[in-house]
Amino acid sequence: MDVIMNDKPKDKSPHKTGSGKMGPQTKAIHAGEPPRHGVGAAVGPNICRTSTFTFSSSEEMKLWAEGKSKAYIYTRYGNPTLTVAEEKIAALEGAEAAVVTASGMAAISHTLLGILKSGDELISTAQVYGGTYRLMRDVFPGLGIKVNRVDTDLAGMEELVTPRTKALYVETPTNPSLRLVDLHKAVAFAKKHKLVSIIDNTFATPVLQQPLAMGFDIVVHSATKALAGHSDIIAGAAAGSKHWMEILRHMVIALGGSMDPEAAFLLVRGIKTLGLRVERQCANAMAVSEFLEKHPNVERVHYPGLKSHPDHAMAKRQMRGFGSMLAFDAKGGLPAARRFCDRVQLFLLAASLGGAESLVILPAYSSHYNMSDEELRRAGVSPGTVRVSIGLEDSEDLIADLEQALA
């Protein structure tokens, strides 16, 4: 039996290569796919549901052990279905390579642990996803890794650098306050101090923002969200140079955060409609934000597309659109925010984002639970903050539901 190889036969078809000349939606559909011309060729990728793969001979196994063969051996190390997902994400991010993982936190933690060791220091923006914040606050100190935090404006960054500083981690737009980080400034700082630059690009997606093209080393995603887009899998991904992705893959193999082949198949399916979904969600989010900004029971709306947003000009410079995520502070604080969440009918009260369905959640009870008042303040979260993930419904229906819930 022929062994299944990672280095598949060369194919000059743009369907496989995901040529840089293609637009993002074309890449989302065709990048990473095997040749599909001919009688009986499957249009969709196969789910390679297997834990292990055969070798053609003991000699082939020896070559694999010596690093001279790229044969698939075990799905924790790699799998043809995972490879399709990885090649699509790499093409969308303009990366040399990508690695998919079992969750967004697996992508983040495995990436950071592949770079940092005991005694190292990390500079991170204070406004990051709550799970990332708790990883850095609760886990890293026990591993001997120190985290120094900076606000989204990056003020005072230079004072945080020490000989032990190894990496810079940012998230933009931030979860859930929708603040932006100046990516050019962050990259210049990282290069000046020879730091590995890492960015969580989940909210923006590669459709709206390509940090690698701006000079970042590694992009991470919760692929559960917009990349998959249907609220039916847990998945993560990272993209960057072959060097960094080899390190990340080693961490996935060692720590076990590998993706399941069926999840990879669903991720591939979701990516194919990414551009269309993001376009519709951006339009809906703008309409909803403009409605909320005028509502008397709303204290403040956090959406980069609004001129009132403090980072609106920056969003116009470094993003191709303003995204599907927004937040607002309800007048009356936490009691008013809870009443709103209990009254929505079309919106669903659920802790995720980026799917077809519109969702609302209270960050203080979800992504940012178990944080002190000072930590919440620095994260841009007030007791009355409601995070809103805009889906694909008709905007008029979304606004009608918000209107009755806020009444």
Buried (B, 14 or more C-beta within 10 A) or exposed (E): EEBBEBEBEEEEEBBBBBBEEBEBBBBBBBBBBBEBEEEEEEEEBEBBEBEEBBBEEEEBBEBBEEEEBBBBBEBBBBBBBBBBBBBBBBBBBBBBBBBBBBBBBBBBBBBBBBBBEEEBBBBBBBBBBBBBBBBBBEEBEEEEBBBBBBBBBBEEBEEBBEEEBBBBBBBBBBBBBBBBBBBEEBBEBBEEBEBBBBBBBBBBBBBBBBBBEBBBBBBBBBBBBBBBBBBEBBBBBBBBBEEBBEBBBBBBBEBEBBBBBEBBBBBBBBBBBBBBBBBBBBBBBBBBBBBBBEBEBBBBBBBBBBEEBEBBEBBEEBBBBBBBBBBBBBBBBBEBBBBBBEBBEBBBEBBBBBBBBBBBBBBBEBBBEEBEEEBBEBBBBBBBBBBBBBBBBEBEEBBBBBEEBBE
